[in-house]
């Protein structure tokens, strides 16, 4: 299977500089999404249009994403501090 493109929201560029470890973990995860767009996150929610989205917690951050199989892209739509409660 040809890898999917992974598109990320601008919020990733606006993050406070993550630790090298967290940055490497995020990059590895983003690369893995291209190779496995069917991969599940740590949990699933519905977005504003009721589409199922995956949430993956990496370090202190939570990434929200969904796979657009029609165009072979994974869209990372949000990154925010993970709720650790």
C-alpha positions in Angstrom: 0.0 0.0 0.0 1.3 3.5 -0.9 1.8 5.7 2.2 -0.8 8.3 2.9 0.2 12.0 3.2 0.0 13.3 6.7 -1.2 16.9 7.0 -0.8 18.7 10.3 -2.5 21.8 11.7 -0.6 25.0 12.3 -0.9 24.5 16.1 2.0 22.0 15.9 4.3 24.8 14.7 3.0 27.0 17.5 3.8 24.6 20.3 6.2 25.7 22.9 9.4 24.0 22.0 8.9 20.4 23.1 11.6 18.4 24.6 13.7 16.5 22.2 12.2 13.2 23.4 8.6 14.5 22.9 9.4 16.0 19.5 10.9 12.6 18.4 7.9 10.7 19.6 5.5 13.1 17.8 7.5 12.8 14.6 7.7 9.0 14.8 3.9 8.9 15.4 3.2 11.2 12.4 5.4 9.0 10.2 3.6 5.9 11.4 0.2 7.4 10.5 1.3 7.7 6.9 2.2 4.0 6.8 -0.8 2.8 8.9 -3.7 5.2 8.4 -6.0 2.7 9.9 -4.2 2.9 13.3 -6.3 3.6 16.3 -5.5 6.3 18.9 -5.8 6.0 22.6 -9.5 6.8 22.3 -12.1 8.0 19.8 -14.5 11.0 19.8 -16.8 12.7 17.3 -15.8 16.0 15.7 -18.2 18.9 15.0 -19.6 17.1 11.9 -20.0 13.8 13.9 -17.0 12.2 12.1 -15.1 9.8 14.3 -11.7 11.1 15.1 -8.8 9.4 16.9 -7.0 11.0 19.9 -3.4 9.9 20.6 -1.6 11.1 23.7 2.1 11.6 23.2 4.1 12.9 26.1 2.1 15.9 27.5 0.2 16.5 24.2 -3.0 15.0 22.7 -3.2 14.8 18.9 -6.6 14.6 17.1 -6.6 13.0 13.7 -8.7 11.2 11.1 -7.9 9.4 7.9 -9.4 10.7 4.6 -9.2 7.5 2.6 -10.7 9.1 -0.5 -7.6 11.2 -1.0 -5.1 9.0 0.9 -4.4 11.6 3.6 -4.4 11.6 7.4 -5.4 15.0 8.8 -4.1 16.0 12.2 -6.7 18.6 13.1 -5.8 19.6 16.7 -3.0 19.4 19.3 -3.6 20.4 22.9 -2.4 19.6 26.3 -3.5 16.1 27.3 -6.0 15.8 30.1 -4.2 13.8 32.7 -7.0 13.5 35.2 
